[in-house]
Amino acid sequence: MVLYKHGVNIINRRGQPARTVTPLEGYESWWQQRQELFDLVRQFQQASGIGDPDEVMREVLEAQQIVRAAAVG
């Protein structure tokens, strides 16, 4: 079964979402944002002097949650 929801085609298998088909421009936007996030993580890691990638990712995720909470509130 294929459902259309929020501009995305969702392909269900046995009643569970299995795949999505998105417009190319949406995918390209997502890919660009992903690349920008990884670039920011690398920049943060270099600037902070923190050598542990897991620690850097924790810091980035914490900052991301703060920004999202501020945007909602």
CHARMM-style PDB file with segment names, atoms N, HN, CA, C and O in Angstrom:
ATOM      1  N   MET     1       0.844  -1.167   0.000  1.00  0.00      PROA
ATOM      2  CA  MET     1       0.000   0.000   0.000  1.00  0.00      PROA
ATOM      3  C   MET     1       0.894   1.237   0.000  1.00  0.00      PROA
ATOM      4  O   MET     1       1.934   1.256   0.659  1.00  0.00      PROA
ATOM      5  N   VAL     2       0.496   2.252  -0.727  1.00  0.00      PROA
ATOM      6  HN  VAL     2      -0.349   2.237  -1.262  1.00  0.00      PROA
ATOM      7  CA  VAL     2       1.235   3.507  -0.784  1.00  0.00      PROA
ATOM      8  C   VAL     2       0.337   4.617  -0.257  1.00  0.00      PROA
ATOM      9  O   VAL     2      -0.795   4.781  -0.713  1.00  0.00      PROA
ATOM     10  N   LEU     3       0.845   5.370   0.698  1.00  0.00      PROA
ATOM     11  HN  LEU     3       1.764   5.236   1.068  1.00  0.00      PROA
ATOM     12  CA  LEU     3       0.128   6.503   1.264  1.00  0.00      PROA
ATOM     13  C   LEU     3       0.864   7.786   0.899  1.00  0.00      PROA
ATOM     14  O   LEU     3       2.085   7.787   0.741  1.00  0.00      PROA
ATOM     15  N   TYR     4       0.125   8.865   0.767  1.00  0.00      PROA
ATOM     16  HN  TYR     4      -0.867   8.865   0.896  1.00  0.00      PROA
ATOM     17  CA  TYR     4       0.737  10.168   0.498  1.00  0.00      PROA
ATOM     18  C   TYR     4       0.527  11.019   1.738  1.00  0.00      PROA
ATOM     19  O   TYR     4      -0.610  11.289   2.126  1.00  0.00      PROA
ATOM     20  N   LYS     5       1.632  11.446   2.368  1.00  0.00      PROA
ATOM     21  HN  LYS     5       2.555  11.226   2.053  1.00  0.00      PROA
ATOM     22  CA  LYS     5       1.521  12.190   3.620  1.00  0.00      PROA
ATOM     23  C   LYS     5       2.609  13.251   3.672  1.00  0.00      PROA
ATOM     24  O   LYS     5       3.792  12.930   3.550  1.00  0.00      PROA
ATOM     25  N   HSD     6       2.231  14.496   3.850  1.00  0.00      PROA
ATOM     26  HN  HSD     6       1.270  14.756   3.948  1.00  0.00      PROA
ATOM     27  CA  HSD     6       3.171  15.611   3.985  1.00  0.00      PROA
ATOM     28  C   HSD     6       4.143  15.686   2.814  1.00  0.00      PROA
ATOM     29  O   HSD     6       5.330  15.943   3.017  1.00  0.00      PROA
ATOM     30  N   GLY     7       3.667  15.470   1.608  1.00  0.00      PROA
ATOM     31  HN  GLY     7       2.703  15.261   1.443  1.00  0.00      PROA
ATOM     32  CA  GLY     7       4.509  15.592   0.425  1.00  0.00      PROA
ATOM     33  C   GLY     7       5.408  14.404   0.165  1.00  0.00      PROA
ATOM     34  O   GLY     7       6.302  14.478  -0.678  1.00  0.00      PROA
ATOM     35  N   VAL     8       5.188  13.307   0.877  1.00  0.00      PROA
ATOM     36  HN  VAL     8       4.463  13.247   1.562  1.00  0.00      PROA
ATOM     37  CA  VAL     8       6.035  12.114   0.738  1.00  0.00      PROA
ATOM     38  C   VAL     8       5.137  10.907   0.501  1.00  0.00      PROA
ATOM     39  O   VAL     8       4.101  10.756   1.148  1.00  0.00      PROA
ATOM     40  N   ASN     9       5.539  10.059  -0.422  1.00  0.00      PROA
ATOM     41  HN  ASN     9       6.381  10.182  -0.948  1.00  0.00      PROA
ATOM     42  CA  ASN     9       4.846   8.785  -0.626  1.00  0.00      PROA
ATOM     43  C   ASN     9       5.463   7.768   0.317  1.00  0.00      PROA
ATOM     44  O   ASN     9       6.671   7.530   0.279  1.00  0.00      PROA
ATOM     45  N   ILE    10       4.636   7.166   1.165  1.00  0.00      PROA
ATOM     46  HN  ILE    10       3.656   7.359   1.196  1.00  0.00      PROA
ATOM     47  CA  ILE    10       5.101   6.169   2.131  1.00  0.00      PROA
ATOM     48  C   ILE    10       4.612   4.800   1.681  1.00  0.00      PROA
ATOM     49  O   ILE    10       3.411   4.584   1.522  1.00  0.00      PROA
ATOM     50  N   ILE    11       5.531   3.893   1.480  1.00  0.00      PROA
ATOM     51  HN  ILE    11       6.507   4.069   1.610  1.00  0.00      PROA
ATOM     52  CA  ILE    11       5.203   2.541   1.044  1.00  0.00      PROA
ATOM     53  C   ILE    11       5.165   1.651   2.281  1.00  0.00      PROA
ATOM     54  O   ILE    11       6.164   1.493   2.983  1.00  0.00      PROA
ATOM     55  N   ASN    12       3.996   1.076   2.532  1.00  0.00      PROA
ATOM     56  HN  ASN    12       3.185   1.204   1.962  1.00  0.00      PROA
ATOM     57  CA  ASN    12       3.831   0.187   3.679  1.00  0.00      PROA
ATOM     58  C   ASN    12       3.958  -1.263   3.264  1.00  0.00      PROA
ATOM     59  O   ASN    12       3.545  -1.663   2.176  1.00  0.00      PROA
ATOM     60  N   ARG    13       4.537  -2.029   4.155  1.00  0.00      PROA
ATOM     61  HN  ARG    13       4.873  -1.704   5.039  1.00  0.00      PROA
ATOM     62  CA  ARG    13       4.638  -3.475   3.952  1.00  0.00      PROA
ATOM     63  C   ARG    13       4.159  -4.138   5.227  1.00  0.00      PROA
ATOM     64  O   ARG    13       4.710  -3.914   6.305  1.00  0.00      PROA
ATOM     65  N   ARG    14       3.140  -4.945   5.095  1.00  0.00      PROA
ATOM     66  HN  ARG    14       2.693  -5.126   4.219  1.00  0.00      PROA
ATOM     67  CA  ARG    14       2.521  -5.601   6.242  1.00  0.00      PROA
ATOM     68  C   ARG    14       2.057  -4.597   7.289  1.00  0.00      PROA
ATOM     69  O   ARG    14       2.154  -4.838   8.493  1.00  0.00      PROA
ATOM     70  N   GLY    15       1.550  -3.466   6.803  1.00  0.00      PROA
ATOM     71  HN  GLY    15       1.471  -3.271   5.825  1.00  0.00      PROA
ATOM     72  CA  GLY    15       1.006  -2.451   7.686  1.00  0.00      PROA
ATOM     73  C   GLY    15       2.028  -1.535   8.334  1.00  0.00      PROA
ATOM     74  O   GLY    15       1.654  -0.667   9.122  1.00  0.00      PROA
ATOM     75  N   GLN    16       3.307  -1.701   8.025  1.00  0.00      PROA
ATOM     76  HN  GLN    16       3.611  -2.406   7.384  1.00  0.00      PROA
ATOM     77  CA  GLN    16       4.362  -0.883   8.612  1.00  0.00      PROA
ATOM     78  C   GLN    16       5.084  -0.097   7.515  1.00  0.00      PROA
ATOM     79  O   GLN    16       5.288  -0.612   6.416  1.00  0.00      PROA
ATOM     80  N   PRO    17       5.473   1.156   7.809  1.00  0.00      PROA
ATOM     81  CA  PRO    17       6.237   1.917   6.812  1.00  0.00      PROA
ATOM     82  C   PRO    17       7.531   1.189   6.462  1.00  0.00      PROA
ATOM     83  O   PRO    17       8.284   0.792   7.352  1.00  0.00      PROA
ATOM     84  N   ALA    18       7.789   1.014   5.166  1.00  0.00      PROA
ATOM     85  HN  ALA    18       7.178   1.336   4.444  1.00  0.00      PROA
ATOM     86  CA  ALA    18       8.979   0.288   4.730  1.00  0.00      PROA
ATOM     87  C   ALA    18       9.903   1.164   3.892  1.00  0.00      PROA
ATOM     88  O   ALA    18      11.123   1.012   3.967  1.00  0.00      PROA
ATOM     89  N   ARG    19       9.354   2.068   3.101  1.00  0.00      PROA
ATOM     90  HN  ARG    19       8.363   2.191   3.040  1.00  0.00      PROA
ATOM     91  CA  ARG    19      10.140   2.916   2.212  1.00  0.00      PROA
ATOM     92  C   ARG    19       9.410   4.237   2.028  1.00  0.00      PROA
ATOM     93  O   ARG    19       8.209   4.343   2.277  1.00  0.00      PROA
ATOM     94  N   THR    20      10.150   5.230   1.591  1.00  0.00      PROA
ATOM     95  HN  THR    20      11.125   5.144   1.389  1.00  0.00      PROA
ATOM     96  CA  THR    20       9.527   6.491   1.211  1.00  0.00      PROA
ATOM     97  C   THR    20      10.041   6.905  -0.159  1.00  0.00      PROA
ATOM     98  O   THR    20      11.153   6.559  -0.561  1.00  0.00      PROA
ATOM     99  N   VAL    21       9.210   7.646  -0.858  1.00  0.00      PROA
ATOM    100  HN  VAL    21       8.307   7.927  -0.532  1.00  0.00      PROA
ATOM    101  CA  VAL    21       9.604   8.238  -2.129  1.00  0.00      PROA
ATOM    102  C   VAL    21       9.348   9.729  -1.959  1.00  0.00      PROA
ATOM    103  O   VAL    21       8.210  10.156  -1.763  1.00  0.00      PROA
ATOM    104  N   THR    22      10.415  10.516  -2.036  1.00  0.00      PROA
ATOM    105  HN  THR    22      11.339  10.170  -2.195  1.00  0.00      PROA
ATOM    106  CA  THR    22      10.298  11.951  -1.826  1.00  0.00      PROA
ATOM    107  C   THR    22      10.647  12.697  -3.109  1.00  0.00      PROA
ATOM    108  O   THR    22      11.349  12.168  -3.971  1.00  0.00      PROA
ATOM    109  N   PRO    23      10.158  13.915  -3.230  1.00  0.00      PROA
ATOM    110  CA  PRO    23      10.573  14.729  -4.379  1.00  0.00      PROA
ATOM    111  C   PRO    23      12.080  14.975  -4.320  1.00  0.00      PROA
ATOM    112  O   PRO    23      12.651  15.089  -3.236  1.00  0.00      PROA
ATOM    113  N   LEU    24      12.710  15.054  -5.470  1.00  0.00      PROA
ATOM    114  HN  LEU    24      12.246  14.961  -6.351  1.00  0.00      PROA
ATOM    115  CA  LEU    24      14.161  15.227  -5.542  1.00  0.00      PROA
ATOM    116  C   LEU    24      14.614  16.480  -4.806  1.00  0.00      PROA
ATOM    117  O   LEU    24      15.636  16.457  -4.121  1.00  0.00      PROA
ATOM    118  N   GLU    25      13.869  17.570  -4.939  1.00  0.00      PROA
ATOM    119  HN  GLU    25      13.039  17.589  -5.496  1.00  0.00      PROA
ATOM    120  CA  GLU    25      14.287  18.801  -4.268  1.00  0.00      PROA
ATOM    121  C   GLU    25      14.272  18.641  -2.747  1.00  0.00      PROA
ATOM    122  O   GLU    25      15.112  19.227  -2.065  1.00  0.00      PROA
ATOM    123  N   GLY    26      13.348  17.873  -2.211  1.00  0.00      PROA
ATOM    124  HN  GLY    26      12.665  17.397  -2.765  1.00  0.00      PROA
ATOM    125  CA  GLY    26      13.321  17.607  -0.771  1.00  0.00      PROA
ATOM    126  C   GLY    26      14.520  16.790  -0.337  1.00  0.00      PROA
ATOM    127  O   GLY    26      15.123  17.059   0.702  1.00  0.00      PROA
ATOM    128  N   TYR    27      14.861  15.796  -1.134  1.00  0.00      PROA
ATOM    129  HN  TYR    27      14.371  15.578  -1.978  1.00  0.00      PROA
ATOM    130  CA  TYR    27      16.036  14.967  -0.835  1.00  0.00      PROA
ATOM    131  C   TYR    27      17.304  15.806  -0.896  1.00  0.00      PROA
ATOM    132  O   TYR    27      18.162  15.706  -0.019  1.00  0.00      PROA
ATOM    133  N   GLU    28      17.424  16.627  -1.923  1.00  0.00      PROA
ATOM    134  HN  GLU    28      16.727  16.709  -2.635  1.00  0.00      PROA
ATOM    135  CA  GLU    28      18.619  17.458  -2.069  1.00  0.00      PROA
ATOM    136  C   GLU    28      18.753  18.428  -0.903  1.00  0.00      PROA
ATOM    137  O   GLU    28      19.858  18.667  -0.417  1.00  0.00      PROA
ATOM    138  N   SER    29      17.637  18.985  -0.454  1.00  0.00      PROA
ATOM    139  HN  SER    29      16.740  18.790  -0.849  1.00  0.00      PROA
ATOM    140  CA  SER    29      17.651  19.892   0.690  1.00  0.00      PROA
ATOM    141  C   SER    29      18.098  19.148   1.950  1.00  0.00      PROA
ATOM    142  O   SER    29      18.919  19.653   2.716  1.00  0.00      PROA
ATOM    143  N   TRP    30      17.558  17.954   2.158  1.00  0.00      PROA
ATOM    144  HN  TRP    30      16.891  17.544   1.536  1.00  0.00      PROA
ATOM    145  CA  TRP    30      17.945  17.142   3.308  1.00  0.00      PROA
ATOM    146  C   TRP    30      19.439  16.827   3.255  1.00  0.00      PROA
ATOM    147  O   TRP    30      20.133  16.931   4.266  1.00  0.00      PROA
ATOM    148  N   TRP    31      19.927  16.447   2.094  1.00  0.00      PROA
ATOM    149  HN  TRP    31      19.364  16.362   1.272  1.00  0.00      PROA
ATOM    150  CA  TRP    31      21.347  16.093   1.943  1.00  0.00      PROA
ATOM    151  C   TRP    31      22.231  17.301   2.258  1.00  0.00      PROA
ATOM    152  O   TRP    31      23.245  17.163   2.943  1.00  0.00      PROA
ATOM    153  N   GLN    32      21.859  18.467   1.768  1.00  0.00      PROA
ATOM    154  HN  GLN    32      21.036  18.579   1.212  1.00  0.00      PROA
ATOM    155  CA  GLN    32      22.620  19.688   2.029  1.00  0.00      PROA
ATOM    156  C   GLN    32      22.644  20.003   3.528  1.00  0.00      PROA
ATOM    157  O   GLN    32      23.693  20.335   4.080  1.00  0.00      PROA
ATOM    158  N   GLN    33      21.495  19.898   4.175  1.00  0.00      PROA
ATOM    159  HN  GLN    33      20.643  19.628   3.726  1.00  0.00      PROA
ATOM    160  CA  GLN    33      21.430  20.148   5.616  1.00  0.00      PROA
ATOM    161  C   GLN    33      22.282  19.145   6.391  1.00  0.00      PROA
ATOM    162  O   GLN    33      22.935  19.503   7.371  1.00  0.00      PROA
ATOM    163  N   ARG    34      22.271  17.906   5.954  1.00  0.00      PROA
ATOM    164  HN  ARG    34      21.740  17.615   5.158  1.00  0.00      PROA
ATOM    165  CA  ARG    34      23.083  16.865   6.589  1.00  0.00      PROA
ATOM    166  C   ARG    34      24.564  17.196   6.457  1.00  0.00      PROA
ATOM    167  O   ARG    34      25.311  17.097   7.430  1.00  0.00      PROA
ATOM    168  N   GLN    35      24.988  17.584   5.273  1.00  0.00      PROA
ATOM    169  HN  GLN    35      24.381  17.664   4.482  1.00  0.00      PROA
ATOM    170  CA  GLN    35      26.384  17.940   5.047  1.00  0.00      PROA
ATOM    171  C   GLN    35      26.786  19.136   5.903  1.00  0.00      PROA
ATOM    172  O   GLN    35      27.876  19.162   6.475  1.00  0.00      PROA
ATOM    173  N   GLU    36      25.888  20.137   5.987  1.00  0.00      PROA
ATOM    174  HN  GLU    36      25.003  20.116   5.523  1.00  0.00      PROA
ATOM    175  CA  GLU    36      26.167  21.317   6.799  1.00  0.00      PROA
ATOM    176  C   GLU    36      26.306  20.948   8.273  1.00  0.00      PROA
ATOM    177  O   GLU    36      27.170  21.483   8.967  1.00  0.00      PROA
ATOM    178  N   LEU    37      25.455  20.033   8.756  1.00  0.00      PROA
ATOM    179  HN  LEU    37      24.753  19.599   8.192  1.00  0.00      PROA
ATOM    180  CA  LEU    37      25.560  19.582  10.144  1.00  0.00      PROA
ATOM    181  C   LEU    37      26.908  18.917  10.399  1.00  0.00      PROA
ATOM    182  O   LEU    37      27.572  19.217  11.391  1.00  0.00      PROA
ATOM    183  N   PHE    38      27.313  18.019   9.510  1.00  0.00      PROA
ATOM    184  HN  PHE    38      26.773  17.775   8.703  1.00  0.00      PROA
ATOM    185  CA  PHE    38      28.603  17.343   9.697  1.00  0.00      PROA
ATOM    186  C   PHE    38      29.759  18.330   9.614  1.00  0.00      PROA
ATOM    187  O   PHE    38      30.743  18.185  10.338  1.00  0.00      PROA
ATOM    188  N   ASP    39      29.656  19.329   8.747  1.00  0.00      PROA
ATOM    189  HN  ASP    39      28.855  19.446   8.159  1.00  0.00      PROA
ATOM    190  CA  ASP    39      30.686  20.368   8.677  1.00  0.00      PROA
ATOM    191  C   ASP    39      30.762  21.136   9.991  1.00  0.00      PROA
ATOM    192  O   ASP    39      31.852  21.423  10.486  1.00  0.00      PROA
ATOM    193  N   LEU    40      29.605  21.468  10.553  1.00  0.00      PROA
ATOM    194  HN  LEU    40      28.720  21.236  10.151  1.00  0.00      PROA
ATOM    195  CA  LEU    40      29.585  22.178  11.833  1.00  0.00      PROA
ATOM    196  C   LEU    40      30.174  21.333  12.955  1.00  0.00      PROA
ATOM    197  O   LEU    40      30.888  21.848  13.815  1.00  0.00      PROA
ATOM    198  N   VAL    41      29.878  20.049  12.947  1.00  0.00      PROA
ATOM    199  HN  VAL    41      29.297  19.630  12.249  1.00  0.00      PROA
ATOM    200  CA  VAL    41      30.439  19.153  13.963  1.00  0.00      PROA
ATOM    201  C   VAL    41      31.959  19.141  13.856  1.00  0.00      PROA
ATOM    202  O   VAL    41      32.657  19.220  14.867  1.00  0.00      PROA
ATOM    203  N   ARG    42      32.471  19.043  12.633  1.00  0.00      PROA
ATOM    204  HN  ARG    42      31.904  18.979  11.811  1.00  0.00      PROA
ATOM    205  CA  ARG    42      33.926  19.051  12.449  1.00  0.00      PROA
ATOM    206  C   ARG    42      34.541  20.374  12.891  1.00  0.00      PROA
ATOM    207  O   ARG    42      35.588  20.387  13.539  1.00  0.00      PROA
ATOM    208  N   GLN    43      33.899  21.480  12.545  1.00  0.00      PROA
ATOM    209  HN  GLN    43      33.049  21.469  12.019  1.00  0.00      PROA
ATOM    210  CA  GLN    43      34.400  22.786  12.961  1.00  0.00      PROA
ATOM    211  C   GLN    43      34.400  22.920  14.478  1.00  0.00      PROA
ATOM    212  O   GLN    43      35.358  23.423  15.064  1.00  0.00      PROA
ATOM    213  N   PHE    44      33.327  22.470  15.106  1.00  0.00      PROA
ATOM    214  HN  PHE    44      32.548  22.061  14.630  1.00  0.00      PROA
ATOM    215  CA  PHE    44      33.229  22.526  16.560  1.00  0.00      PROA
ATOM    216  C   PHE    44      34.325  21.680  17.196  1.00  0.00      PROA
ATOM    217  O   PHE    44      34.968  22.099  18.158  1.00  0.00      PROA
ATOM    218  N   GLN    45      34.525  20.505  16.656  1.00  0.00      PROA
ATOM    219  HN  GLN    45      34.002  20.165  15.874  1.00  0.00      PROA
ATOM    220  CA  GLN    45      35.546  19.607  17.198  1.00  0.00      PROA
ATOM    221  C   GLN    45      36.927  20.247  17.102  1.00  0.00      PROA
ATOM    222  O   GLN    45      37.699  20.198  18.060  1.00  0.00      PROA
ATOM    223  N   GLN    46      37.239  20.834  15.980  1.00  0.00      PROA
ATOM    224  HN  GLN    46      36.613  20.873  15.202  1.00  0.00      PROA
ATOM    225  CA  GLN    46      38.543  21.474  15.799  1.00  0.00      PROA
ATOM    226  C   GLN    46      38.698  22.688  16.712  1.00  0.00      PROA
ATOM    227  O   GLN    46      39.763  22.892  17.294  1.00  0.00      PROA
ATOM    228  N   ALA    47      37.654  23.486  16.839  1.00  0.00      PROA
ATOM    229  HN  ALA    47      36.788  23.320  16.365  1.00  0.00      PROA
ATOM    230  CA  ALA    47      37.733  24.705  17.638  1.00  0.00      PROA
ATOM    231  C   ALA    47      37.769  24.421  19.133  1.00  0.00      PROA
ATOM    232  O   ALA    47      38.395  25.158  19.894  1.00  0.00      PROA
ATOM    233  N   SER    48      37.101  23.355  19.550  1.00  0.00      PROA
ATOM    234  HN  SER    48      36.593  22.756  18.932  1.00  0.00      PROA
ATOM    235  CA  SER    48      36.998  23.077  20.986  1.00  0.00      PROA
ATOM    236  C   SER    48      38.203  22.320  21.530  1.00  0.00      PROA
ATOM    237  O   SER    48      38.476  22.354  22.730  1.00  0.00      PROA
ATOM    238  N   GLY    49      38.916  21.643  20.648  1.00  0.00      PROA
ATOM    239  HN  GLY    49      38.694  21.616  19.673  1.00  0.00      PROA
ATOM    240  CA  GLY    49      40.041  20.846  21.109  1.00  0.00      PROA
ATOM    241  C   GLY    49      39.616  19.534  21.745  1.00  0.00      PROA
ATOM    242  O   GLY    49      40.446  18.792  22.269  1.00  0.00      PROA
ATOM    243  N   ILE    50      38.324  19.253  21.699  1.00  0.00      PROA
ATOM    244  HN  ILE    50      37.649  19.856  21.273  1.00  0.00      PROA
ATOM    245  CA  ILE    50      37.836  17.984  22.249  1.00  0.00      PROA
ATOM    246  C   ILE    50      38.193  16.881  21.260  1.00  0.00      PROA
ATOM    247  O   ILE    50      37.838  16.958  20.083  1.00  0.00      PROA
ATOM    248  N   GLY    51      38.883  15.872  21.729  1.00  0.00      PROA
ATOM    249  HN  GLY    51      39.171  15.810  22.684  1.00  0.00      PROA
ATOM    250  CA  GLY    51      39.320  14.815  20.832  1.00  0.00      PROA
ATOM    251  C   GLY    51      38.344  13.671  20.684  1.00  0.00      PROA
ATOM    252  O   GLY    51      38.421  12.919  19.713  1.00  0.00      PROA
ATOM    253  N   ASP    52      37.424  13.521  21.629  1.00  0.00      PROA
ATOM    254  HN  ASP    52      37.361  14.133  22.417  1.00  0.00      PROA
ATOM    255  CA  ASP    52      36.503  12.385  21.621  1.00  0.00      PROA
ATOM    256  C   ASP    52      35.281  12.704  20.753  1.00  0.00      PROA
ATOM    257  O   ASP    52      34.480  13.562  21.123  1.00  0.00      PROA
ATOM    258  N   PRO    53      35.123  12.033  19.606  1.00  0.00      PROA
ATOM    259  CA  PRO    53      33.973  12.319  18.728  1.00  0.00      PROA
ATOM    260  C   PRO    53      32.630  12.110  19.412  1.00  0.00      PROA
ATOM    261  O   PRO    53      31.674  12.828  19.118  1.00  0.00      PROA
ATOM    262  N   ASP    54      32.537  11.139  20.319  1.00  0.00      PROA
ATOM    263  HN  ASP    54      33.314  10.556  20.558  1.00  0.00      PROA
ATOM    264  CA  ASP    54      31.268  10.913  21.027  1.00  0.00      PROA
ATOM    265  C   ASP    54      30.924  12.106  21.922  1.00  0.00      PROA
ATOM    266  O   ASP    54      29.758  12.487  22.031  1.00  0.00      PROA
ATOM    267  N   GLU    55      31.925  12.685  22.551  1.00  0.00      PROA
ATOM    268  HN  GLU    55      32.871  12.375  22.463  1.00  0.00      PROA
ATOM    269  CA  GLU    55      31.695  13.860  23.390  1.00  0.00      PROA
ATOM    270  C   GLU    55      31.247  15.046  22.534  1.00  0.00      PROA
ATOM    271  O   GLU    55      30.352  15.799  22.918  1.00  0.00      PROA
ATOM    272  N   VAL    56      31.873  15.199  21.389  1.00  0.00      PROA
ATOM    273  HN  VAL    56      32.600  14.588  21.077  1.00  0.00      PROA
ATOM    274  CA  VAL    56      31.478  16.268  20.475  1.00  0.00      PROA
ATOM    275  C   VAL    56      30.029  16.083  20.053  1.00  0.00      PROA
ATOM    276  O   VAL    56      29.260  17.044  20.048  1.00  0.00      PROA
ATOM    277  N   MET    57      29.650  14.872  19.704  1.00  0.00      PROA
ATOM    278  HN  MET    57      30.275  14.091  19.708  1.00  0.00      PROA
ATOM    279  CA  MET    57      28.280  14.617  19.255  1.00  0.00      PROA
ATOM    280  C   MET    57      27.289  14.881  20.386  1.00  0.00      PROA
ATOM    281  O   MET    57      26.207  15.412  20.137  1.00  0.00      PROA
ATOM    282  N   ARG    58      27.631  14.528  21.607  1.00  0.00      PROA
ATOM    283  HN  ARG    58      28.510  14.097  21.809  1.00  0.00      PROA
ATOM    284  CA  ARG    58      26.746  14.829  22.739  1.00  0.00      PROA
ATOM    285  C   ARG    58      26.539  16.336  22.868  1.00  0.00      PROA
ATOM    286  O   ARG    58      25.419  16.798  23.086  1.00  0.00      PROA
ATOM    287  N   GLU    59      27.617  17.095  22.734  1.00  0.00      PROA
ATOM    288  HN  GLU    59      28.527  16.720  22.557  1.00  0.00      PROA
ATOM    289  CA  GLU    59      27.530  18.559  22.825  1.00  0.00      PROA
ATOM    290  C   GLU    59      26.661  19.119  21.694  1.00  0.00      PROA
ATOM    291  O   GLU    59      25.836  20.004  21.921  1.00  0.00      PROA
ATOM    292  N   VAL    60      26.844  18.617  20.514  1.00  0.00      PROA
ATOM    293  HN  VAL    60      27.514  17.899  20.329  1.00  0.00      PROA
ATOM    294  CA  VAL    60      26.068  19.089  19.359  1.00  0.00      PROA
ATOM    295  C   VAL    60      24.593  18.759  19.540  1.00  0.00      PROA
ATOM    296  O   VAL    60      23.738  19.608  19.290  1.00  0.00      PROA
ATOM    297  N   LEU    61      24.282  17.538  19.969  1.00  0.00      PROA
ATOM    298  HN  LEU    61      24.977  16.848  20.171  1.00  0.00      PROA
ATOM    299  CA  LEU    61      22.885  17.149  20.162  1.00  0.00      PROA
ATOM    300  C   LEU    61      22.231  17.970  21.265  1.00  0.00      PROA
ATOM    301  O   LEU    61      21.061  18.338  21.156  1.00  0.00      PROA
ATOM    302  N   GLU    62      22.977  18.258  22.320  1.00  0.00      PROA
ATOM    303  HN  GLU    62      23.927  17.960  22.409  1.00  0.00      PROA
ATOM    304  CA  GLU    62      22.449  19.102  23.388  1.00  0.00      PROA
ATOM    305  C   GLU    62      22.130  20.504  22.862  1.00  0.00      PROA
ATOM    306  O   GLU    62      21.067  21.052  23.155  1.00  0.00      PROA
ATOM    307  N   ALA    63      23.043  21.076  22.091  1.00  0.00      PROA
ATOM    308  HN  ALA    63      23.906  20.630  21.853  1.00  0.00      PROA
ATOM    309  CA  ALA    63      22.817  22.396  21.505  1.00  0.00      PROA
ATOM    310  C   ALA    63      21.616  22.373  20.561  1.00  0.00      PROA
ATOM    311  O   ALA    63      20.820  23.313  20.532  1.00  0.00      PROA
ATOM    312  N   GLN    64      21.494  21.298  19.796  1.00  0.00      PROA
ATOM    313  HN  GLN    64      22.140  20.535  19.819  1.00  0.00      PROA
ATOM    314  CA  GLN    64      20.377  21.152  18.858  1.00  0.00      PROA
ATOM    315  C   GLN    64      19.050  21.126  19.625  1.00  0.00      PROA
ATOM    316  O   GLN    64      18.085  21.761  19.200  1.00  0.00      PROA
ATOM    317  N   GLN    65      18.990  20.414  20.729  1.00  0.00      PROA
ATOM    318  HN  GLN    65      19.774  19.898  21.075  1.00  0.00      PROA
ATOM    319  CA  GLN    65      17.764  20.340  21.518  1.00  0.00      PROA
ATOM    320  C   GLN    65      17.395  21.704  22.108  1.00  0.00      PROA
ATOM    321  O   GLN    65      16.220  22.063  22.181  1.00  0.00      PROA
ATOM    322  N   ILE    66      18.417  22.457  22.526  1.00  0.00      PROA
ATOM    323  HN  ILE    66      19.371  22.165  22.466  1.00  0.00      PROA
ATOM    324  CA  ILE    66      18.165  23.786  23.080  1.00  0.00      PROA
ATOM    325  C   ILE    66      17.582  24.699  22.008  1.00  0.00      PROA
ATOM    326  O   ILE    66      16.634  25.438  22.270  1.00  0.00      PROA
ATOM    327  N   VAL    67      18.145  24.650  20.804  1.00  0.00      PROA
ATOM    328  HN  VAL    67      18.916  24.049  20.592  1.00  0.00      PROA
ATOM    329  CA  VAL    67      17.664  25.494  19.703  1.00  0.00      PROA
ATOM    330  C   VAL    67      16.246  25.107  19.324  1.00  0.00      PROA
ATOM    331  O   VAL    67      15.401  25.975  19.105  1.00  0.00      PROA
ATOM    332  N   ARG    68      15.981  23.811  19.245  1.00  0.00      PROA
ATOM    333  HN  ARG    68      16.667  23.106  19.422  1.00  0.00      PROA
ATOM    334  CA  ARG    68      14.624  23.366  18.884  1.00  0.00      PROA
ATOM    335  C   ARG    68      13.604  23.777  19.946  1.00  0.00      PROA
ATOM    336  O   ARG    68      12.500  24.209  19.615  1.00  0.00      PROA
ATOM    337  N   ALA    69      13.973  23.642  21.220  1.00  0.00      PROA
ATOM    338  HN  ALA    69      14.870  23.291  21.489  1.00  0.00      PROA
ATOM    339  CA  ALA    69      13.052  24.027  22.301  1.00  0.00      PROA
ATOM    340  C   ALA    69      12.766  25.520  22.244  1.00  0.00      PROA
ATOM    341  O   ALA    69      11.630  25.933  22.477  1.00  0.00      PROA
ATOM    342  N   ALA    70      13.756  26.330  21.944  1.00  0.00      PROA
ATOM    343  HN  ALA    70      14.679  25.994  21.755  1.00  0.00      PROA
ATOM    344  CA  ALA    70      13.578  27.771  21.845  1.00  0.00      PROA
ATOM    345  C   ALA    70      12.675  28.121  20.661  1.00  0.00      PROA
ATOM    346  O   ALA    70      11.883  29.060  20.743  1.00  0.00      PROA
ATOM    347  N   ALA    71      12.789  27.377  19.572  1.00  0.00      PROA
ATOM    348  HN  ALA    71      13.433  26.614  19.506  1.00  0.00      PROA
ATOM    349  CA  ALA    71      11.981  27.641  18.378  1.00  0.00      PROA
ATOM    350  C   ALA    71      10.513  27.315  18.631  1.00  0.00      PROA
ATOM    351  O   ALA    71       9.624  27.989  18.111  1.00  0.00      PROA
ATOM    352  N   VAL    72      10.261  26.281  19.429  1.00  0.00      PROA
ATOM    353  HN  VAL    72      10.983  25.733  19.851  1.00  0.00      PROA
ATOM    354  CA  VAL    72       8.881  25.850  19.722  1.00  0.00      PROA
ATOM    355  C   VAL    72       8.246  26.765  20.754  1.00  0.00      PROA
ATOM    356  O   VAL    72       7.077  27.136  20.639  1.00  0.00      PROA
ATOM    357  N   GLY    73       9.024  27.125  21.758  1.00  0.00      PROA
ATOM    358  HN  GLY    73       9.973  26.824  21.852  1.00  0.00      PROA
ATOM    359  CA  GLY    73       8.496  27.918  22.888  1.00  0.00      PROA
ATOM    360  C   GLY    73       8.451  29.341  22.582  1.00  0.00      PROA
ATOM    361  OT1 GLY    73       8.035  30.140  23.421  1.00  0.00      PROA
TER     362      GLY     73
END
